[in-house]
Amino acid sequence: MFHNIASNSLDEKYDYHITAITRLELKRDMSELWKCLAGHISFHCQNKSWTRIIFECWIERGQVIVYPSSRDTLSTVRRPVLDVKVDYLSLATQKSDEKETDDEKDVVSTIAYFDVMESITDSYRKEPAKSVIKNLLKQNDFKVITLRNGNISTKMEHGLFF
């Protein structure tokens, strides 16, 4: 389930909460996130230049940070930002902590990252995201970038195709 977190919530740090614990639920909820993200960008970036949307997947924190960016913008500038709590990542971290070796732990977190990355790149083609993303692409051509734990060496670019 995808939730907009109220400002009086105990979890004020996050803008949204994705409670998905399966890959199928994660894809469904990412489609909802795309819809909210498109509205957020349309409202906050009307007169600003941006050429990409960055999704930073922080596995150990159970968090995805999403923001538009341009090639000219420093990577430390993240405005406007959507900060999303993702239970799927928190569950992966718990599973990782149960493993004995660092290699086993890394495998669990890598699989979780790829599951989130796949849900990001697949879910924009489904409603409710599809129509709002098409409209956003009419306003501004952009790419999607995913990063694992904000590490630029894990950067993957994804084009949007319909």
N, C-alpha and C positions, 0 to 999 in steps of 0.2 A: 504494500500500500504506500502511496505517495502522499506526504503530508506537508502542508505549508505550516511552519512552526510559528505560533503566535508570539508576539513580543513579550508577553508576560509568562511565557513558558520557562520551566526550569532549565531548558536546553537553549538558552538565548544565543549561544555561540553560533548556532546553525540557522540558515534560512529555510531549509527543507530537510525532511527526513524520509529516506527510502527504507522501508521495513522489509524489503524483499530478502528471502533467504535461499531462494532457488534461482537458477539461471533464467528460467522462463519468467518468473516474477520480476527479476532484475530488468529484463528487456522491456516489459510492460511499463515499469516505473520510470525507466530512462526515457521512454517516449513522452511521458508526462513532464519530465524534467526539461526535455527539448522545448516543449510547448511553453513552459514558464520562462525558460531562458530566452526564447525568441521575443516574448513580450517584454522582458527585462531589458534586453538590448535595444529593442525598438524605442522604448521609453527613455533610456539613459544615454543612448549613443546616436541620437538623431543627427547631430551635426558634427560627429567625430569620425575620424578615419580609423577603420580597423579591417584587417585582411584575414584574420584567423580567430578561431575560438579555441582556447586552451582548456583542456581537462587535466588537472593534476590529480592523480589517484594516489592517495596516501593510505597504503594498506594497513599499517600498524595503528594508525589513528582512526580507521574506519570512516574515512572522509574523502570526498571529492570536491575540489575547488575549481570553479569554472569562471572564466572571464574572457572577454574579447581583447584582442591585442593587434598591434600592427608591427610590421618589421622594424619601424623606427622607435618603438616603445621599448624601454628597458624591461627586462623580464621581472624586475622587482616591482614594477608598477602594475597593480592588479585592480583596475577600476573599470566599471563596476563589477563586483564579485558576487557569485552565488556560492555559498558554503553549504555543502550537503552532507549530512550524516548518512552513512550507508551501512545497514546492518549486515549485508552480505560480506562486506570487508571485515567487520568486527568478528563475525563468525569464523572467517578464514584465519584471522589472527589468533583466535582461541584454538583452532585446530593446529595451527603452526606451533603454538606454545606447547602443545602436547607431544610434539615430535622430539626425538632425542638428539639428532645431529643437526648442525647448521645447514647441511645440504638438504635434508628432509624439510626443514623449515622453509628454506628458500623455494623449494618446489611448490609447496602449498601456497605461499604468497605470490609466486609467479603465475600460477594457474588462476588465482583470484584476480590478479591484475589483467590477465588476458580475457577473463570472463567479463570484467567490467568494460574493458576496451571494446570487445566484441559487441556488448550491449549498447554502447555509445554509438558505434558505427552502423549497427543494424537498425536500431530503433527509430532513427529519424525518418525512415521510409514508411513508417506505419502511423496511422492516425492515433492520437490527436496531433502528433508532431508534423506529419507530412505537409499539410496545407500551410502551416505557419512557417515552416522552414523554406518552402517554395517561395512564399512571399518575402521572406528575409533575403533569399538569394537574388530576388528581383531588385532589391534595394542595394545589395552589396555582395559581390562575389567573395567567397571566403573558403578557407580550408579548416579542417579540424586537426588539432595537434593533441596527442596524448603523451603524458609524461608519468613515469613511475616515481613517486616521492619527490617530484619537482626536479629530478635529475635530467639535465639536458642531454646526457649521453643515451637516455632511453627514449628520446624524442621519436615519435612516429607520426607522419603526416597522412591524413586521410582526405581524399576528395569526396565531395558529395555528389552522388549520381542517382537519378530517378529513372 
